[in-house]
Amino acid sequence: MNDSGRPDVPHPPYEELRAAAGDDAAATQSVDALQAELHSGEPDPAAVQQHTSRLRSIPVLEARIANWWDDPDTQRWIKALTDAGL
């Protein structure tokens, strides 16, 4: 937890996702968009979910991003954001 009382931002394995994406520019762009959203001052839970859904639709990334998204720490963080109305 941080000073705001919210859980710390859980980050997916960005470099692993980029490596798995290989030369797929759309996949790499989606990883970059998710990373930018998670590093923003006030991440939008809807945008995080949208980027995650896009990444889950890419077969080589689906399992990696699903493991991150389904992790209890990630779900607690999303719930905290949603409950806070951010």
N, C-alpha and C positions, 0 to 999 in steps of 0.2 A: 504494500500500500504506500501511497505517497501522502503529502500534506493535505491534499484535497479530500482524503477519506475514500477516494476511489481506488480500485486496484490498479497497479501499474499496467501500462499497455503491453499486451502480449504480442510479440512480433513473430511472424512466420519465418521460416528459413529462406530469406530472400535470395541468397546466392544459390542455394540448392534449387529453388524454383527457376531462377534464370538459367542455370546450367541445364536443367531438364527441358526447358523451353527451346534451347538450342537456337536455331535460326528463325524461329517463329516470332516475327516482329509483333504481332497482335498479343501473343502471350507475354512477351517481355514488357510491352506497354502496359498490360494489365497488372503485372507484378509491380511495375514502377508506380502506377496509379494507387495501388493498395498501400505501398510503402509511403507515398506522399500523404495519403489520407491518415494513416496511423501516426505519422510524425507531425501532423498539423496540431495546432494549439487546442482545437476542439474537434476531434474526429466526429464525423456524422455517422451514427450507427447504420443508417439506411445506405449510405455510400459504401461503407465497409462491407455490408452484406451484398450489395450489388457487385462490387469488385470480386468478392469471394465467389459468388455465383458464376461470374464470367470465367474465373480461373477453374472452377469445378467442371465447367463444360469442355475443358481442354483435356483430352484423355491422359496425356503424359503428366499432367499436373494434378489431376483429380484427387488421387490418394494423398498426395503431400499436403494440399491445401485443406482437404477434409480432415486430416489428422489434426491440423492446427485449429480449424474452426470448431471441431467437436471437442477439443480439449476443455475440461471444466474451467480452467483459468480464463480462457478466451470467452466462454459463455458467461462467466461471472462479470467480466469486464463489459461485455455488450449489455448485459442486464443493468449494470450500474450506470452506464451511459444513457440507456433508454429510460430508466427510472428517474434520472436527473433531468430528463427532458432536453438533453443536449443534442 
